[in-house]
């Protein structure tokens, strides 16, 4: 069977295995990434992960500051389909019309649910119990093009953004492989999305404010799960008048009737961590990572900061 000619569009780490699969099963004519940016502690100008991997694979790469600046070069390359994974740029109609079949995007949700830039994190924050992967045809709207296929995944109560990204990456690779195989066989599927759309906007600093007075234990647990991945936004943790920025990797909500104010440290226990009163019930902070430190148990963090039962923690403003 003749392989498809493709152009791959992607930028961050999560897109790298999809580039590798596309390279394995199609003839990649070009890889397009976002422009080189300052990265790392030294903020030196460097290539994104997809560009680095493409160069290692010996594939031609374009990294335009603006996609429109490369239209002539990209339009000169005949290709059957564009594969898009976390590219981070909007495609104008003239780009969408370039490939013979169209542009296929791999999106980490069951569209039309969780359209937007952060479907994995928002699935957790919004309390979804099931999500999945969609491959769909890009059009001029935001993640609203017709579907090619979908694969479902149940969300484990203890999943956080890191574990859910890992599971969805594996599922997404299966979905893309199946999509490529069907396209090679001439099976072109364009199924309109059905249902009332929901949104998954990019996380902002405001999303990292864990306000126990406003959130139930389950809501705080869900928010912490959604934030447990990537460099930011981190959670501001207030104690003794000082704010410290944390990643919170593991929490556990518990049913608890207590009349003390939300944000109160109710208990510090080995094996459980720090128990914090919420608007409803309470939540254990079981594993955290202070800025510049390694992950540690909640108990170790509490001991190092000399947290005391009865202290009010977290930022409420």
C-alpha positions as CSV (number, residue, x, y, z in Angstrom):
1,X,0.0,0.0,0.0
2,X,1.3,3.4,-0.9
3,X,2.1,5.7,2.0
4,X,0.5,9.0,2.4
5,X,2.5,12.2,1.9
6,X,2.1,14.3,5.0
7,X,3.2,17.5,6.6
8,X,3.4,17.4,10.4
9,X,2.6,20.5,12.5
10,X,3.5,20.4,16.2
11,X,5.7,22.0,18.9
12,X,6.0,20.7,22.5
13,X,7.2,17.5,24.0
14,X,3.8,15.8,23.9
15,X,3.8,16.1,20.1
16,X,7.1,14.3,19.7
17,X,5.8,10.6,19.8
18,X,3.1,11.6,17.3
19,X,5.8,13.0,14.9
20,X,7.7,9.7,15.3
21,X,4.6,7.7,14.5
22,X,3.8,9.9,11.5
23,X,7.4,9.5,10.3
24,X,7.0,5.7,10.7
25,X,3.8,5.3,8.8
26,X,3.8,8.1,6.2
27,X,6.2,10.0,4.0
28,X,6.7,13.2,6.0
29,X,7.5,15.9,3.5
30,X,8.0,18.7,6.0
31,X,7.7,19.4,9.7
32,X,6.4,22.8,10.8
33,X,6.9,24.1,14.4
34,X,6.7,27.3,16.2
35,X,9.7,29.6,16.1
36,X,12.7,29.2,18.3
37,X,12.2,30.7,21.8
38,X,14.2,31.6,24.9
39,X,14.1,28.4,27.1
40,X,15.6,27.1,30.3
41,X,17.2,28.9,33.2
42,X,19.6,30.8,31.0
43,X,16.7,31.8,28.6
44,X,18.9,30.9,25.6
45,X,17.2,30.8,22.2
46,X,16.7,27.2,21.3
47,X,14.5,24.9,19.2
48,X,11.3,23.3,20.5
49,X,11.2,19.6,21.1
50,X,9.5,18.7,17.8
51,X,12.1,20.6,15.8
52,X,14.9,18.9,17.6
53,X,13.5,15.5,17.0
54,X,12.7,16.2,13.4
55,X,16.3,17.2,12.8
56,X,17.5,14.0,14.5
57,X,15.2,12.1,12.1
58,X,16.7,14.0,9.1
59,X,13.4,15.7,8.2
60,X,13.1,19.2,6.7
61,X,11.8,21.7,9.2
62,X,10.3,25.2,9.1
63,X,9.9,27.3,12.2
64,X,8.2,30.5,11.1
65,X,7.4,33.3,13.5
66,X,4.1,33.7,11.7
67,X,2.6,30.7,9.7
68,X,1.5,33.0,6.9
69,X,5.2,33.9,6.2
70,X,5.7,30.3,5.1
71,X,2.6,29.9,2.9
72,X,4.5,30.0,-0.4
73,X,7.0,27.4,0.7
74,X,4.4,25.1,2.2
75,X,2.1,25.5,-0.8
76,X,4.8,24.4,-3.1
77,X,4.9,20.9,-1.5
78,X,2.2,18.5,-2.6
79,X,0.8,16.5,0.3
80,X,-2.2,14.3,1.0
81,X,-2.9,15.3,4.6
82,X,-1.6,17.5,7.4
83,X,-1.2,16.0,10.8
84,X,-1.6,18.5,13.6
85,X,-0.7,17.8,17.3
86,X,-0.3,20.7,19.8
87,X,1.0,23.1,17.1
88,X,-0.4,26.2,18.9
89,X,-1.2,28.3,15.8
90,X,-4.5,29.0,14.0
91,X,-4.8,27.9,10.4
92,X,-6.4,30.3,8.0
93,X,-8.6,29.0,5.2
94,X,-5.8,29.1,2.6
95,X,-3.7,26.7,4.7
96,X,-6.7,24.4,5.4
97,X,-7.3,24.1,1.6
98,X,-3.7,23.1,0.8
99,X,-3.6,19.3,1.4
100,X,-5.7,17.0,-0.9
101,X,-7.7,15.6,2.0
102,X,-7.4,18.3,4.7
103,X,-5.8,18.8,8.1
104,X,-6.3,16.1,10.8
105,X,-5.9,17.2,14.4
106,X,-5.4,14.9,17.4
107,X,-7.3,16.4,20.3
108,X,-7.3,15.0,23.9
109,X,-11.1,15.0,24.5
110,X,-14.3,13.6,23.2
111,X,-15.4,16.5,21.1
112,X,-17.5,18.6,21.2
113,X,-16.7,18.4,24.9
114,X,-13.6,20.3,26.2
115,X,-12.8,22.3,23.1
116,X,-9.7,24.5,23.6
117,X,-6.1,24.5,24.7
118,X,-6.3,22.6,28.0
119,X,-8.7,19.6,27.6
120,X,-6.7,17.3,29.9
121,X,-6.3,19.7,32.8
122,X,-9.9,21.0,32.5
123,X,-11.4,17.4,32.4
124,X,-10.0,17.0,35.9
125,X,-10.8,20.4,37.2
126,X,-14.4,20.2,35.9
127,X,-14.9,16.8,37.4
128,X,-15.2,14.6,34.3
129,X,-15.2,10.9,34.9
130,X,-14.7,10.0,31.2
131,X,-12.7,11.6,28.4
132,X,-10.8,10.3,25.4
133,X,-9.2,11.3,22.1
134,X,-10.6,12.6,18.9
135,X,-9.1,12.9,15.5
136,X,-11.0,15.5,13.5
137,X,-10.8,17.7,10.4
138,X,-9.7,21.2,11.1
139,X,-11.9,24.0,9.8
140,X,-12.1,27.7,10.6
141,X,-13.8,27.2,14.0
142,X,-12.1,26.2,17.3
143,X,-12.0,22.4,17.4
144,X,-15.5,22.2,15.8
145,X,-14.6,20.3,12.6
146,X,-16.1,17.0,11.6
147,X,-14.8,13.9,13.4
148,X,-12.8,11.1,11.9
149,X,-12.8,8.8,15.0
150,X,-12.9,8.8,18.8
151,X,-11.5,6.6,21.5
152,X,-12.9,6.7,25.1
153,X,-11.1,6.5,28.4
154,X,-12.4,6.4,31.9
155,X,-10.8,8.8,34.4
156,X,-9.5,7.1,37.5
157,X,-10.4,9.0,40.8
158,X,-6.7,9.3,41.5
159,X,-5.6,10.4,38.1
160,X,-3.9,13.8,37.9
161,X,-2.8,15.8,34.8
162,X,0.5,13.9,34.5
163,X,-1.0,10.4,34.6
164,X,-3.9,11.4,32.4
165,X,-1.6,12.9,29.8
166,X,0.3,9.7,29.7
167,X,-2.8,7.6,29.2
168,X,-4.2,9.9,26.6
169,X,-0.9,10.0,24.7
170,X,-0.9,6.2,24.4
171,X,-4.6,6.3,23.3
172,X,-3.9,9.2,20.9
173,X,-1.1,7.3,19.2
174,X,-3.5,4.3,18.6
175,X,-6.1,6.8,17.3
176,X,-3.6,8.4,14.9
177,X,-2.3,5.1,13.7
178,X,-5.8,3.9,12.9
179,X,-6.7,7.2,11.2
180,X,-3.6,7.0,9.0
181,X,-4.4,3.4,8.1
182,X,-8.0,4.2,7.2
183,X,-6.9,7.2,5.1
184,X,-4.5,5.0,3.2
185,X,-7.3,2.6,2.4
186,X,-9.4,5.5,1.1
187,X,-11.9,5.4,4.0
188,X,-12.6,9.1,4.5
189,X,-14.9,9.7,7.5
190,X,-16.3,13.2,8.3
191,X,-18.9,12.9,11.0
192,X,-20.4,16.1,12.4
193,X,-19.9,16.6,16.1
194,X,-23.0,15.9,18.2
195,X,-23.9,17.5,21.6
196,X,-23.6,20.7,23.4
197,X,-20.0,21.9,23.4
198,X,-18.0,22.7,26.5
199,X,-14.8,24.6,26.7
200,X,-11.3,23.9,28.0
201,X,-9.5,27.3,28.1
202,X,-5.8,27.6,28.8
203,X,-5.0,27.7,32.5
204,X,-4.4,31.1,34.0
205,X,-2.7,32.1,37.3
206,X,-6.2,32.6,38.8
207,X,-6.9,28.9,38.3
208,X,-4.1,28.0,40.7
209,X,-5.8,29.7,43.7
210,X,-7.1,26.9,45.9
211,X,-9.7,28.7,48.0
212,X,-10.9,26.3,50.7
213,X,-13.7,28.8,51.7
214,X,-15.1,28.6,48.2
215,X,-14.4,25.0,47.2
216,X,-15.7,21.7,48.5
217,X,-13.0,19.0,49.3
218,X,-13.9,17.3,46.0
219,X,-13.7,20.5,44.0
220,X,-10.3,21.4,45.6
221,X,-9.1,17.8,44.9
222,X,-10.2,18.1,41.2
223,X,-8.5,21.4,40.8
224,X,-5.3,20.2,42.4
225,X,-5.3,17.1,40.0
226,X,-5.7,19.4,37.0
227,X,-2.8,21.6,38.1
228,X,-0.4,18.7,38.8
229,X,1.5,18.9,35.5
230,X,3.9,21.4,33.9
231,X,5.8,24.4,35.2
232,X,2.8,26.6,35.8
233,X,0.5,27.8,37.1
234,X,1.7,26.7,40.6
235,X,-0.4,26.8,43.7
236,X,0.2,29.7,46.2
237,X,0.4,28.3,49.8
238,X,0.2,30.8,52.6
239,X,1.5,30.0,56.1
240,X,2.9,32.3,58.8
241,X,2.3,35.3,56.6
242,X,4.6,33.9,53.8
243,X,3.5,32.7,50.4
244,X,5.3,29.6,48.9
245,X,4.6,28.3,45.4
246,X,3.9,24.6,45.2
247,X,3.0,21.8,42.8
248,X,0.5,19.5,44.5
249,X,0.7,16.0,43.1
250,X,-1.6,14.0,45.3
251,X,-4.7,14.9,47.3
252,X,-7.5,12.9,48.8
253,X,-11.0,14.3,49.8
254,X,-12.6,13.0,52.9
255,X,-16.1,13.4,54.4
256,X,-15.7,15.3,57.6
257,X,-18.0,17.5,59.8
258,X,-16.0,20.3,61.4
259,X,-17.0,23.8,62.4
260,X,-13.6,25.4,62.2
261,X,-12.9,27.9,59.4
262,X,-12.1,26.8,55.9
263,X,-8.3,26.6,55.3
264,X,-7.6,25.4,58.9
265,X,-5.0,22.6,59.2
266,X,-7.0,19.9,61.0
267,X,-4.3,17.3,61.3
268,X,-0.8,16.3,60.2
269,X,-0.3,12.6,59.9
270,X,2.4,10.2,58.7
271,X,1.2,8.4,55.6
272,X,-1.6,10.9,55.0
273,X,0.0,14.4,55.0
274,X,-1.8,17.6,55.8
275,X,-5.6,17.7,56.4
276,X,-7.2,21.0,55.4
277,X,-10.7,22.1,56.1
278,X,-12.7,23.1,53.0
279,X,-16.1,24.7,52.4
280,X,-17.5,21.2,52.6
281,X,-15.5,18.3,54.1
282,X,-11.7,18.3,54.1
283,X,-8.8,17.3,51.9
284,X,-5.5,15.6,52.5
285,X,-2.4,17.1,50.9
286,X,-0.4,13.9,50.4
287,X,2.4,14.8,48.0
288,X,3.8,18.3,47.2
289,X,6.8,19.9,45.5
290,X,8.0,23.3,46.7
291,X,9.7,25.5,44.0
292,X,13.3,24.3,43.5
293,X,12.8,21.2,45.6
294,X,12.1,17.5,45.0
295,X,8.6,16.1,45.6
296,X,7.9,15.2,49.2
297,X,5.2,13.9,51.4
298,X,2.7,16.3,52.9
299,X,4.0,15.4,56.4
300,X,7.6,16.2,55.4
301,X,6.6,19.5,54.0
302,X,4.6,20.3,57.2
303,X,7.5,19.4,59.4
304,X,10.0,21.4,57.4
305,X,7.7,24.5,57.5
306,X,6.8,23.9,61.2
307,X,3.1,23.9,60.3
308,X,0.8,23.6,63.3
309,X,-2.7,22.3,63.7
310,X,-5.1,25.2,63.8
311,X,-3.1,27.3,61.4
312,X,-4.9,28.9,58.4
313,X,-3.2,28.1,55.1
314,X,-3.7,28.9,51.3
315,X,-4.3,32.3,49.7
316,X,-7.8,33.6,49.9
317,X,-7.5,36.7,47.7
